[in-house]
Amino acid sequence: MRLRDTDTIDGLTPKQLQVLRHIAVFHGSRCYSPTIAELAAQLSLSRSTVFEHLSELQRKSLLTTSPGRARSLRLTSRGRKLLRQARTDEPAACEETCAGIPLAGRVAAGSPVEAVENRDTLSLESCFGMGDGLFALKVSGDSMIEENIQPGDYVICRRTEVAENGQIVVAVINDGEATLKRFYKEQDRIRLQPANAEYEPIYASDCRIQGVVIGLLRRF
């Protein structure tokens, strides 16, 4: 379903839907929200127009924000549901790929085992489950290489605002900067520990946890 300029979906204009989708994609890839200025620049709109769209999205309970807090735009559950409904304009050619890769069986990395044909498929859903609580991020930088997390890898994360000591987390610090580190809560501070001897730990009195890492994808 492709929207024309005069079409609406659940009362949204195509521009409002574009703003909502852009916020979702931006947050999913960077784990923090865009500013009004970034939205205006990337959508080729004025700041006042973006502000009007954001106000309308909030009025329709599709978007929420925390007054006085930077980068706090978040889609509501209703907003995420609407985006899923509107995603019917994706190319049909991707349907087979999205369904998964054929899982042909097992292969030995130690003693040889008998190869057995298997008709199952392997997909992100079969490995990690699905739902609004999961997201993926592409790793940039080498601060976690001793955990075998390399630049260009994709980490699969479960969205949460709390973490236990020792978990690898996506944490937001320094007014919106996201980082991938091991989380440790010390007596009066948070320690975000890299896995590279060339990097120093990051200490913070407070930080926002966006998710914990539950898996890794790598392309050779």
C-alpha positions, 0 to 999 in steps of 0.5 A: 500500500503506497500512500499518495499525498492526499491519503491518510492511514489512521488519520495520519498524513504521509508526512506524519507517517514519514516523521514517525518512521524516521524516528523509529529507524533513527532510534533503532540504529543509534539507540537514541532519538533524533533532535528536531534539528536532525529531523528537519535536516534529514527530511528537508523540512523546516523546524517549525513544520517538524515541531507541528508534526511531532505535536500532532503525533503526540496528540494522537498518542503515537509519540511521547517525550520527556519535557526538558530532557534531550533526545527523549522522543519515543514511539508508543506501543500504538505508534509501533503497531501503526508502523507495522500496519503501514509496512505493507509497501516493502518489496515482495522480493524480500519475503523469502529472505525474511522467512529465513535461511534453510537450516540443513543440519549440523556440522562438526567442529570437533569429531565428525558426525553424520550429516542429516538433511533438515527441512527447517529454516534459520531466522532471527526469530527462531534464534532470538524470538520477536517483538518490540523489545528486540533491536539490532545495532551495527558495531562501530569501533574496537573497544570490545574486541576482547569479547570477540565483538568486532567493528562491523558486527551486529549485536542483537539487544533486548530493550530494557532500562535496567541491567545486572553487573557484568552484562554487556549493555547499550548505555547512553551517556554525555547527553545522547552518546550511545556506547557498548560496554560491560555494566558494573554498578559500584558504590557511588557510580557506574563503571562501563568497562571496555574489552580492550586494554587500550581503552579506559573504563567510563565512569558515570554517576548515572547513565541510561540503559537502552538494552542488553546484548543477547546475541551477535551476527557477523558476516565473513 
